[in-house]
Protein backbone atom coordinates (compact mmCIF):
# COMPACT_ATOMS: atom_id res chain seq x y z
CA UNK A 1 0.00 0.00 0.00
CA UNK A 2 1.26 3.48 -0.80
CA UNK A 3 0.11 6.70 0.75
CA UNK A 4 0.77 10.15 -0.67
CA UNK A 5 2.19 12.61 1.87
CA UNK A 6 0.39 15.85 1.15
CA UNK A 7 -2.14 18.30 2.45
CA UNK A 8 -5.53 19.17 1.02
CA UNK A 9 -4.78 22.81 0.21
CA UNK A 10 -4.38 23.57 -3.49
CA UNK A 11 -2.60 26.46 -5.07
CA UNK A 12 -4.55 28.67 -7.43
CA UNK A 13 -1.43 29.08 -9.55
CA UNK A 14 0.52 26.16 -10.99
CA UNK A 15 3.86 27.29 -9.56
CA UNK A 16 4.62 24.20 -7.45
CA UNK A 17 7.41 21.88 -8.63
CA UNK A 18 5.36 18.77 -7.79
CA UNK A 19 3.26 17.78 -10.83
CA UNK A 20 0.96 15.11 -9.32
CA UNK A 21 -1.23 17.54 -7.42
CA UNK A 22 -1.06 21.31 -7.17
CA UNK A 23 0.29 21.55 -3.63
CA UNK A 24 0.11 24.94 -2.01
CA UNK A 25 3.31 26.95 -2.25
CA UNK A 26 1.72 29.22 0.38
CA UNK A 27 2.17 26.31 2.79
CA UNK A 28 5.82 26.03 1.86
CA UNK A 29 6.01 23.46 -0.94
CA UNK A 30 8.76 24.21 -3.49
CA UNK A 31 7.98 26.82 -6.09
CA UNK A 32 9.38 27.01 -9.61
CA UNK A 33 10.21 30.62 -8.72
CA UNK A 34 12.58 29.47 -5.93
CA UNK A 35 13.99 26.20 -7.33
CA UNK A 36 14.79 24.62 -10.67
CA UNK A 37 15.28 20.99 -11.63
CA UNK A 38 18.59 21.13 -13.47
CA UNK A 39 20.07 18.59 -15.86
CA UNK A 40 23.54 17.65 -14.56
CA UNK A 41 26.42 17.08 -16.95
CA UNK A 42 29.04 15.71 -14.55
CA UNK A 43 27.56 12.23 -14.08
CA UNK A 44 26.08 13.06 -10.66
CA UNK A 45 22.51 12.51 -9.57
CA UNK A 46 21.36 10.27 -12.42
CA UNK A 47 21.19 13.32 -14.64
CA UNK A 48 19.24 15.77 -12.44
CA UNK A 49 19.79 18.06 -9.48
CA UNK A 50 18.06 21.02 -7.80
CA UNK A 51 19.32 24.59 -8.30
CA UNK A 52 18.36 27.58 -6.12
CA UNK A 53 16.75 30.39 -8.10
CA UNK A 54 17.10 32.82 -5.19
CA UNK A 55 19.52 33.21 -2.25
CA UNK A 56 18.91 31.57 1.13
CA UNK A 57 20.58 32.58 4.39
CA UNK A 58 22.11 29.90 6.64
CA UNK A 59 19.65 28.02 8.87
CA UNK A 60 16.63 29.00 6.78
CA UNK A 61 13.64 26.72 6.41
CA UNK A 62 13.55 26.55 2.62
CA UNK A 63 10.52 24.42 1.72
CA UNK A 64 8.42 21.39 2.55
CA UNK A 65 8.82 18.12 0.69
CA UNK A 66 6.29 15.52 -0.38
CA UNK A 67 6.12 12.11 -1.97
CA UNK A 68 4.67 8.62 -1.94
CA UNK A 69 5.23 6.35 1.05
CA UNK A 70 6.70 3.03 -0.03
CA UNK A 71 7.96 0.02 1.91
CA UNK A 72 11.31 -0.42 0.17
CA UNK A 73 14.20 1.79 -0.83
CA UNK A 74 14.74 2.60 -4.47
CA UNK A 75 16.17 5.35 -6.59
CA UNK A 76 14.79 8.74 -5.43
CA UNK A 77 13.53 7.52 -2.03
CA UNK A 78 14.42 9.01 1.33
CA UNK A 79 14.12 7.04 4.54
CA UNK A 80 11.53 8.10 7.09
CA UNK A 81 11.59 4.94 9.28
CA UNK A 82 13.54 1.68 8.86
CA UNK A 83 10.90 0.19 6.51
CA UNK A 84 9.18 3.38 5.37
CA UNK A 85 10.59 5.47 2.55
CA UNK A 86 9.29 8.54 0.73
CA UNK A 87 9.51 8.31 -3.06
CA UNK A 88 10.05 11.78 -4.52
CA UNK A 89 11.44 11.83 -8.09
CA UNK A 90 10.49 15.50 -8.53
CA UNK A 91 12.36 17.37 -5.78
CA UNK A 92 13.86 15.87 -2.59
CA UNK A 93 14.89 12.68 -4.39
CA UNK A 94 16.92 14.84 -6.81
CA UNK A 95 19.10 16.50 -4.17
CA UNK A 96 22.71 15.69 -4.99
CA UNK A 97 25.15 14.26 -2.46
CA UNK A 98 28.04 16.19 -0.95
CA UNK A 99 30.31 15.35 1.96
CA UNK A 100 30.11 19.11 2.72
CA UNK A 101 26.37 19.69 2.14
CA UNK A 102 24.58 23.03 1.96
CA UNK A 103 21.12 21.66 2.96
CA UNK A 104 19.67 19.29 5.54
CA UNK A 105 16.44 17.37 5.01
CA UNK A 106 14.48 16.95 8.26
CA UNK A 107 12.65 13.67 7.62
CA UNK A 108 10.57 13.92 10.81
CA UNK A 109 8.94 17.21 9.77
CA UNK A 110 9.58 16.97 5.98
CA UNK A 111 11.26 20.38 5.73
CA UNK A 112 14.42 21.29 3.82
CA UNK A 113 16.83 23.61 5.70
CA UNK A 114 19.85 25.55 4.46
CA UNK A 115 23.05 24.80 6.35
CA UNK A 116 25.15 27.52 4.72
CA UNK A 117 24.56 30.56 2.57
CA UNK A 118 23.08 29.49 -0.74
CA UNK A 119 23.30 31.88 -3.66
CA UNK A 120 21.14 32.01 -6.75
CA UNK A 121 22.41 29.33 -9.13
CA UNK A 122 23.91 27.10 -6.41
CA UNK A 123 23.20 23.38 -6.58
CA UNK A 124 21.50 22.01 -3.45
CA UNK A 125 23.44 19.16 -1.85
CA UNK A 126 22.85 16.94 1.16
CA UNK A 127 24.78 14.17 2.89
CA UNK A 128 22.89 10.99 2.06
CA UNK A 129 24.10 9.35 5.28
CA UNK A 130 22.08 11.95 7.23
CA UNK A 131 18.82 10.25 6.20
CA UNK A 132 19.65 6.79 4.88
CA UNK A 133 20.42 3.73 6.99
CA UNK A 134 21.33 1.89 3.78
CA UNK A 135 21.54 3.29 0.28
CA UNK A 136 19.69 1.93 -2.72
CA UNK A 137 23.10 1.84 -4.40
CA UNK A 138 26.50 2.73 -2.93
CA UNK A 139 28.71 4.92 -5.12
CA UNK A 140 32.03 6.68 -5.53
CA UNK A 141 31.72 10.30 -4.46
CA UNK A 142 32.41 13.11 -6.91
CA UNK A 143 31.63 16.03 -4.59
CA UNK A 144 35.18 17.38 -4.56
CA UNK A 145 35.03 18.64 -0.97
CA UNK A 146 38.18 18.64 1.15
CA UNK A 147 36.57 16.21 3.62
CA UNK A 148 35.25 13.82 0.95
CA UNK A 149 34.57 10.29 2.22
CA UNK A 150 35.34 8.79 -1.19
CA UNK A 151 32.74 6.01 -1.12
CA UNK A 152 29.18 6.80 -0.06
CA UNK A 153 27.10 4.41 2.04
CA UNK A 154 24.20 4.77 4.42
CA UNK A 155 24.91 5.55 8.06
CA UNK A 156 24.58 1.91 9.12
CA UNK A 157 26.24 -0.04 6.32
CA UNK A 158 29.84 -0.90 5.51
CA UNK A 159 31.24 -0.38 2.02
CA UNK A 160 30.42 -3.25 -0.32
CA UNK A 161 33.15 -5.19 -2.17
CA UNK A 162 33.33 -2.61 -4.96
CA UNK A 163 33.58 0.13 -2.33
CA UNK A 164 36.41 -1.59 -0.46
CA UNK A 165 38.37 -1.92 -3.71
CA UNK A 166 37.68 1.72 -4.58
CA UNK A 167 38.72 2.95 -1.12
CA UNK A 168 42.01 1.02 -1.15
CA UNK A 169 42.96 2.68 -4.45
CA UNK A 170 41.50 6.07 -3.43
CA UNK A 171 43.43 6.17 -0.14
CA UNK A 172 46.69 5.32 -1.94
CA UNK A 173 46.04 8.22 -4.33
CA UNK A 174 45.25 10.59 -1.45
CA UNK A 175 48.49 9.75 0.39
CA UNK A 176 50.60 10.35 -2.74
CA UNK A 177 49.44 13.94 -3.12
C-alpha positions as CSV (number, residue, x, y, z in Angstrom):
1,X,0.0,0.0,0.0
2,X,1.3,3.5,-0.8
3,X,0.1,6.7,0.8
4,X,0.8,10.1,-0.7
5,X,2.2,12.6,1.9
6,X,0.4,15.9,1.2
7,X,-2.1,18.3,2.4
8,X,-5.5,19.2,1.0
9,X,-4.8,22.8,0.2
10,X,-4.4,23.6,-3.5
11,X,-2.6,26.5,-5.1
12,X,-4.6,28.7,-7.4
13,X,-1.4,29.1,-9.6
14,X,0.5,26.2,-11.0
15,X,3.9,27.3,-9.6
16,X,4.6,24.2,-7.5
17,X,7.4,21.9,-8.6
18,X,5.4,18.8,-7.8
19,X,3.3,17.8,-10.8
20,X,1.0,15.1,-9.3
21,X,-1.2,17.5,-7.4
22,X,-1.1,21.3,-7.2
23,X,0.3,21.5,-3.6
24,X,0.1,24.9,-2.0
25,X,3.3,27.0,-2.2
26,X,1.7,29.2,0.4
27,X,2.2,26.3,2.8
28,X,5.8,26.0,1.9
29,X,6.0,23.5,-0.9
30,X,8.8,24.2,-3.5
31,X,8.0,26.8,-6.1
32,X,9.4,27.0,-9.6
33,X,10.2,30.6,-8.7
34,X,12.6,29.5,-5.9
35,X,14.0,26.2,-7.3
36,X,14.8,24.6,-10.7
37,X,15.3,21.0,-11.6
38,X,18.6,21.1,-13.5
39,X,20.1,18.6,-15.9
40,X,23.5,17.7,-14.6
41,X,26.4,17.1,-17.0
42,X,29.0,15.7,-14.6
43,X,27.6,12.2,-14.1
44,X,26.1,13.1,-10.7
45,X,22.5,12.5,-9.6
46,X,21.4,10.3,-12.4
47,X,21.2,13.3,-14.6
48,X,19.2,15.8,-12.4
49,X,19.8,18.1,-9.5
50,X,18.1,21.0,-7.8
51,X,19.3,24.6,-8.3
52,X,18.4,27.6,-6.1
53,X,16.7,30.4,-8.1
54,X,17.1,32.8,-5.2
55,X,19.5,33.2,-2.3
56,X,18.9,31.6,1.1
57,X,20.6,32.6,4.4
58,X,22.1,29.9,6.6
59,X,19.6,28.0,8.9
60,X,16.6,29.0,6.8
61,X,13.6,26.7,6.4
62,X,13.5,26.6,2.6
63,X,10.5,24.4,1.7
64,X,8.4,21.4,2.6
65,X,8.8,18.1,0.7
66,X,6.3,15.5,-0.4
67,X,6.1,12.1,-2.0
68,X,4.7,8.6,-1.9
69,X,5.2,6.4,1.0
70,X,6.7,3.0,0.0
71,X,8.0,0.0,1.9
72,X,11.3,-0.4,0.2
73,X,14.2,1.8,-0.8
74,X,14.7,2.6,-4.5
75,X,16.2,5.4,-6.6
76,X,14.8,8.7,-5.4
77,X,13.5,7.5,-2.0
78,X,14.4,9.0,1.3
79,X,14.1,7.0,4.5
80,X,11.5,8.1,7.1
81,X,11.6,4.9,9.3
82,X,13.5,1.7,8.9
83,X,10.9,0.2,6.5
84,X,9.2,3.4,5.4
85,X,10.6,5.5,2.5
86,X,9.3,8.5,0.7
87,X,9.5,8.3,-3.1
88,X,10.0,11.8,-4.5
89,X,11.4,11.8,-8.1
90,X,10.5,15.5,-8.5
91,X,12.4,17.4,-5.8
92,X,13.9,15.9,-2.6
93,X,14.9,12.7,-4.4
94,X,16.9,14.8,-6.8
95,X,19.1,16.5,-4.2
96,X,22.7,15.7,-5.0
97,X,25.2,14.3,-2.5
98,X,28.0,16.2,-0.9
99,X,30.3,15.4,2.0
100,X,30.1,19.1,2.7
101,X,26.4,19.7,2.1
102,X,24.6,23.0,2.0
103,X,21.1,21.7,3.0
104,X,19.7,19.3,5.5
105,X,16.4,17.4,5.0
106,X,14.5,16.9,8.3
107,X,12.6,13.7,7.6
108,X,10.6,13.9,10.8
109,X,8.9,17.2,9.8
110,X,9.6,17.0,6.0
111,X,11.3,20.4,5.7
112,X,14.4,21.3,3.8
113,X,16.8,23.6,5.7
114,X,19.8,25.6,4.5
115,X,23.1,24.8,6.4
116,X,25.1,27.5,4.7
117,X,24.6,30.6,2.6
118,X,23.1,29.5,-0.7
119,X,23.3,31.9,-3.7
120,X,21.1,32.0,-6.8
121,X,22.4,29.3,-9.1
122,X,23.9,27.1,-6.4
123,X,23.2,23.4,-6.6
124,X,21.5,22.0,-3.4
125,X,23.4,19.2,-1.8
126,X,22.8,16.9,1.2
127,X,24.8,14.2,2.9
128,X,22.9,11.0,2.1
129,X,24.1,9.3,5.3
130,X,22.1,12.0,7.2
131,X,18.8,10.2,6.2
132,X,19.6,6.8,4.9
133,X,20.4,3.7,7.0
134,X,21.3,1.9,3.8
135,X,21.5,3.3,0.3
136,X,19.7,1.9,-2.7
137,X,23.1,1.8,-4.4
138,X,26.5,2.7,-2.9
139,X,28.7,4.9,-5.1
140,X,32.0,6.7,-5.5
141,X,31.7,10.3,-4.5
142,X,32.4,13.1,-6.9
143,X,31.6,16.0,-4.6
144,X,35.2,17.4,-4.6
145,X,35.0,18.6,-1.0
146,X,38.2,18.6,1.1
147,X,36.6,16.2,3.6
148,X,35.2,13.8,1.0
149,X,34.6,10.3,2.2
150,X,35.3,8.8,-1.2
151,X,32.7,6.0,-1.1
152,X,29.2,6.8,-0.1
153,X,27.1,4.4,2.0
154,X,24.2,4.8,4.4
155,X,24.9,5.6,8.1
156,X,24.6,1.9,9.1
157,X,26.2,0.0,6.3
158,X,29.8,-0.9,5.5
159,X,31.2,-0.4,2.0
160,X,30.4,-3.3,-0.3
161,X,33.1,-5.2,-2.2
162,X,33.3,-2.6,-5.0
163,X,33.6,0.1,-2.3
164,X,36.4,-1.6,-0.5
165,X,38.4,-1.9,-3.7
166,X,37.7,1.7,-4.6
167,X,38.7,2.9,-1.1
168,X,42.0,1.0,-1.2
169,X,43.0,2.7,-4.5
170,X,41.5,6.1,-3.4
171,X,43.4,6.2,-0.1
172,X,46.7,5.3,-1.9
173,X,46.0,8.2,-4.3
174,X,45.2,10.6,-1.4
175,X,48.5,9.7,0.4
176,X,50.6,10.4,-2.7
177,X,49.4,13.9,-3.1
